[in-house]
Amino acid sequence: MEDAEASYLAAVKDVEVRKEEPPKPRTCPRCKALNPPEAKYCLKCAAPLSLEAERQASNLELMLQQLLAELEELKRERRKI
């Protein structure tokens, strides 16, 4: 329907109609695999594909390190008992 409307406007009203390009696949910077345009992480190697995803991964990694440090501290305290 949109194509018919665009053609009509271009022919009758002399209006230039821009066609939107479909989103392009994302190429992983690490493994070069092609991923869907909406992917946040590479489907092959799990590398972040955007700055937002990279920040999210960094935050998760930091949280994981903190939890592991707390776990080690709890293990040390338990050994003392």
Buried (B, 14 or more C-beta within 10 A) or exposed (E): EEEEEBEEEEEEEEEEEEEEEEEEEBEBEEEEBEBEEEBBBBBEEEBBBEEEBBEBBEEEEEEEEEEEEEEEEEEEEEEEE
